[in-house]
């Protein structure tokens, strides 16, 4: 996930400022099944602290211990972890351990990628073996085709006879919350744990501060008549929670000019038909596709009562929509959870 890589880079910079080396651990292959899949990462600092995770918590301690030789000799290596005997998962993880250094150019370029919500590609080169040392490493390619290696010790011109793991990281998912009451704060706080970029729009008459919304990236006071939405067609969900039918309708009219993946609106089921009818009165060009992206009342029917529980039900519904999954209990699954 993009936000996990972002966290690793941020911590890597902090470690370097303290004079500590970094080692990056990446799951690059998997035989069988595992809690998490290839592409997950964790960062180990020279004082053996870490951020990120590649499993449910059991693998990380061993990775930290086996990373010590990489700190010592600056040589990348591949290690394996057989989860069949220790995790209860039927799989063997292949984990690349490589020196990790963030140059000023890389830090600046990645910051622009994050701000512009661009896609990145990471290619990791390795030998599929246990405790194999060699010229292994990763290359990150940005949308402008600029490339960086994660390690100064990796010669990316010598990659013959090596396996390659390729990962495309989409930009952080974006959540726009329209509303400034208590339930909007709870939604913002819980959604931030997913690494989403969260923008909050409150009433211009009762504008709030970013300190009022833990986890938010921005908070602005606006009115629906003048607000301008941009770049919300992809990787974006919008939740309208004004507790005002008139305000909800006004924002919906503005949003009808776009085609986001998800629009959730709080409110009773009986107001849905009225909302749609009046939407056509004010925005007669509204398409059926736009109506299909509106979910009101927002959230999955899980018996949610408190603002926190309602936030969980809304987030779960957003995930089911963007992942194109029909929600049901996993106890009904008899095969693999993920294809």
C-alpha positions in Angstrom: 0.0 0.0 0.0 1.2 3.5 -0.8 0.6 4.8 2.7 2.8 2.1 4.2 5.7 3.0 1.9 5.2 6.6 2.7 5.4 5.8 6.4 8.6 3.8 5.8 10.2 6.6 3.9 9.3 9.2 6.6 10.8 7.0 9.3 13.8 6.3 7.2 14.6 10.0 6.9 14.2 10.4 10.7 16.6 7.4 11.2 19.2 8.9 8.9 19.0 12.3 10.6 19.9 10.4 13.8 22.9 8.8 12.1 21.3 5.3 11.9 21.4 3.0 8.9 18.2 1.5 7.5 17.4 -2.0 6.2 14.2 -2.5 4.1 12.4 -5.9 4.3 10.1 -6.8 1.4 8.1 -9.9 0.9 8.9 -10.7 -2.8 7.5 -14.1 -3.2 5.3 -16.7 -1.6 4.8 -20.4 -1.9 1.3 -21.3 -0.6 -0.8 -18.9 1.5 0.0 -16.3 4.1 -1.6 -13.6 6.3 -0.2 -10.9 4.0 0.9 -11.1 0.3 4.1 -10.1 -1.6 4.7 -6.4 -1.7 4.4 -5.8 2.1 7.3 -4.1 3.8 8.9 -3.2 7.1 11.8 -0.9 7.9 14.5 -1.9 10.5 16.8 0.8 11.9 20.3 0.2 13.1 19.1 0.3 16.7 16.8 -2.6 15.8 13.6 -0.6 16.1 11.1 -1.1 13.2 8.0 0.3 11.5 5.6 -1.6 9.2 4.8 -5.3 9.2 5.0 -8.2 6.9 2.7 -10.6 8.8 0.5 -10.7 11.9 3.5 -10.1 14.1 5.3 -13.4 14.4 7.8 -13.0 11.5 9.0 -9.5 12.4 11.2 -10.5 15.3 13.2 -13.0 13.2 13.6 -10.5 10.4 15.1 -8.0 12.8 17.6 -10.5 14.0 18.5 -11.7 10.5 18.9 -8.1 9.3 22.0 -7.6 11.5 24.4 -8.9 8.8 23.0 -6.5 6.3 23.8 -3.6 8.6 27.3 -5.1 9.1 28.4 -5.7 5.5 25.9 -3.7 3.4 25.1 -6.7 1.3 21.5 -7.6 0.5 20.2 -11.1 1.1 17.1 -13.2 0.7 15.7 -15.1 3.7 12.7 -17.5 4.0 10.2 -18.0 6.7 8.2 -21.2 6.7 4.8 -20.4 8.1 3.6 -24.0 8.0 5.4 -24.8 11.2 5.2 -21.5 13.1 2.2 -19.4 11.9 -0.4 -22.0 11.0 -0.4 -20.5 7.4 0.3 -22.9 4.6 3.1 -20.9 3.0 6.8 -20.0 2.7 7.7 -16.3 2.6 10.7 -15.1 0.6 11.9 -11.8 2.1 14.4 -9.4 0.6 16.6 -7.6 3.0 18.4 -4.6 1.5 20.2 -1.5 2.7 17.8 1.5 2.4 18.9 5.1 1.9 16.7 8.1 1.1 18.6 10.8 -0.8 17.4 14.4 -0.9 16.4 14.0 -4.5 14.4 10.9 -3.8 12.7 12.5 -0.8 11.7 15.5 -2.9 10.5 13.5 -5.9 8.4 11.1 -3.7 6.8 14.1 -1.9 5.7 15.5 -5.2 4.3 12.0 -6.2 2.3 11.9 -2.9 1.0 15.5 -3.4 0.0 14.9 -7.0 -1.5 11.5 -6.1 0.5 9.7 -8.8 1.2 6.0 -9.3 4.7 4.4 -8.7 6.2 1.1 -9.8 8.7 -0.9 -7.7 10.7 -3.7 -9.1 12.7 -6.0 -6.8 15.4 -8.3 -8.0 16.4 -11.4 -6.0 17.4 -15.0 -6.0 14.7 -17.4 -4.7 16.7 -19.1 -2.0 17.3 -19.0 1.7 20.1 -17.0 3.2 21.3 -16.1 -0.3 23.6 -13.0 -0.4 24.2 -11.0 -3.6 23.6 -8.0 -5.8 19.9 -7.9 -4.9 17.8 -4.7 -4.6 14.9 -2.6 -5.7 14.2 0.2 -8.2 11.3 2.6 -7.9 10.0 4.3 -11.0 7.9 7.5 -10.9 5.3 8.7 -13.4 7.8 11.0 -14.9 10.0 7.9 -15.6 12.6 9.1 -13.1 14.1 6.1 -11.2 15.8 5.6 -7.9 17.4 2.6 -6.3 16.7 1.9 -2.6 20.4 1.0 -2.0 23.6 2.7 -3.1 25.2 -0.8 -3.0 22.8 -2.3 -5.6 24.1 -2.3 -9.2 20.9 -2.1 -11.2 22.9 -2.8 -14.4 23.7 -6.3 -13.3 20.4 -8.2 -13.0 21.0 -11.4 -15.1 19.5 -14.6 -13.8 17.6 -12.9 -11.0 13.9 -13.2 -10.2 11.9 -10.0 -10.5 8.9 -9.0 -8.4 6.9 -6.0 -9.8 4.4 -4.0 -7.8 2.3 -1.0 -8.9 1.3 1.2 -6.0 -1.8 3.4 -6.6 -2.0 6.8 -4.8 -3.5 6.9 -1.3 -7.3 6.5 -1.3 -9.1 9.9 -0.8 -12.0 10.5 1.5 -14.0 13.7 1.4 -16.2 14.3 4.5 -18.8 17.0 4.1 -19.9 17.9 7.6 -18.4 19.1 10.8 -20.3 17.5 13.6 -19.3 14.8 16.2 -20.0 11.9 13.8 -17.8 13.4 11.1 -14.9 13.6 13.6 -15.3 9.9 14.4 -15.4 8.9 10.8 -12.3 11.0 10.1 -10.4 9.5 13.0 -11.2 5.9 12.2 -10.7 6.3 8.4 -7.2 7.8 9.1 -6.1 4.4 10.4 -6.4 3.0 6.9 -3.9 5.5 5.6 -6.5 7.4 3.5 -6.0 11.1 2.6 -8.9 12.8 4.3 -10.3 16.3 3.4 -13.1 17.7 5.6 -15.5 20.4 4.3 -17.4 22.1 7.1 -19.9 25.0 7.0 -18.5 28.4 6.2 -20.7 29.8 9.0 -19.2 27.4 11.5 -15.7 26.7 10.2 -13.6 24.3 12.1 -9.8 23.9 12.5 -7.7 20.9 11.4 -7.0 20.3 15.1 -10.7 19.4 15.5 -10.4 16.4 13.1 -7.6 14.0 14.2 -6.2 12.4 11.0 -7.4 14.9 8.5 -5.1 16.3 5.8 -7.2 19.5 5.4 -10.2 21.2 6.9 -12.0 24.1 5.1 -15.2 26.0 5.5 -17.3 26.2 2.3 -20.8 26.7 1.0 -22.2 24.3 -1.6 -23.1 27.1 -4.1 -19.4 28.0 -4.7 -17.4 24.8 -3.9 -15.3 23.4 -6.7 -14.5 19.6 -6.8 -11.6 18.3 -8.8 -10.0 14.9 -9.5 -12.6 13.0 -7.6 -13.5 10.4 -10.3 -10.9 7.8 -9.2 -9.8 6.5 -5.8 -12.2 8.9 -4.0 -15.2 8.4 -1.7 -17.4 11.2 -0.5 -19.6 11.1 2.6 -22.2 13.8 3.2 -23.2 14.2 6.8 -24.6 17.7 7.2 -27.8 16.6 9.1 -29.6 19.0 6.7 -31.7 17.8 3.8 -31.3 21.2 2.0 -27.5 21.2 2.4 -27.3 17.6 1.3 -29.3 18.3 -1.9 -27.2 21.3 -2.7 -23.9 19.4 -2.4 -25.4 16.5 -4.4 -26.3 19.0 -7.3 -22.6 20.1 -7.4 -21.4 16.5 -7.3 -23.7 15.5 -10.2 -21.2 17.1 -12.5 -18.7 14.4 -11.6 -18.6 10.6 -11.4 -17.0 9.5 -8.1 -16.9 5.8 -7.1 -18.9 6.3 -3.9 -21.2 9.0 -2.4 -22.6 8.1 1.0 -25.4 10.3 2.6 -26.7 10.0 6.1 -30.4 10.0 6.7 -33.5 7.9 6.8 -34.5 5.6 3.9 -37.7 7.6 3.4 -35.8 10.7 2.2 -34.0 8.9 -0.6 -36.7 9.0 -3.2 -37.4 12.7 -2.4 -33.7 13.5 -2.7 -33.4 11.8 -6.1 -36.6 13.5 -7.4 -35.5 17.0 -6.4 -32.0 16.3 -7.7 -33.5 15.9 -11.2 -35.4 19.1 -10.7 -32.1 21.1 -10.1 -29.8 18.9 -12.2 -31.9 17.4 -15.0 -28.8 16.1 -16.8 -28.1 13.7 -13.9 -27.2 10.3 -15.2 -28.2 6.9 -14.0 -24.6 6.1 -13.5 -24.4 9.0 -11.0 -27.4 7.7 -9.1 -25.8 4.3 -8.9 -22.8 5.7 -7.0 -25.1 7.2 -4.3 -25.5 5.1 -1.1 -28.1 6.4 1.3 -28.5 5.7 4.1 -24.8 5.2 4.1 -23.2 2.1 5.6 -23.7 -1.6 5.8 -26.5 -3.0 7.9 -24.5 -4.4 10.8 -26.6 -3.0 13.7 -24.4 0.0 14.1 -25.7 2.4 16.8 -22.9 4.7 18.1 -21.1 7.3 15.9 -18.0 5.0 16.0 -20.0 2.0 14.9 -21.7 3.9 12.1 -18.3 5.1 10.9 -17.1 1.5 10.8 -20.2 0.5 8.8 -19.6 3.3 6.3 -15.9 2.5 5.9 -16.8 -1.2 5.3 -19.3 -0.2 2.7 -16.8 2.0 0.9 -14.3 -0.8 0.8 -16.9 -3.2 -0.5 -17.8 -0.8 -3.3 -14.2 0.1 -4.4 -13.1 -3.6 -4.2 -16.3 -4.7 -6.0 -17.2 -7.2 -3.3 -20.7 -8.2 -2.0 -20.4 -8.3 1.8 -20.9 -11.6 3.6 -19.4 -13.5 6.5 -16.0 -15.1 5.8 -17.2 -18.2 7.6 -19.1 -19.0 4.4 -15.8 -19.2 2.4 -14.6 -22.8 1.8 -11.7 -22.0 -0.6 -9.2 -19.1 -0.7 -10.2 -15.7 0.7 -8.3 -13.9 -2.0 -8.0 -15.0 -5.6 
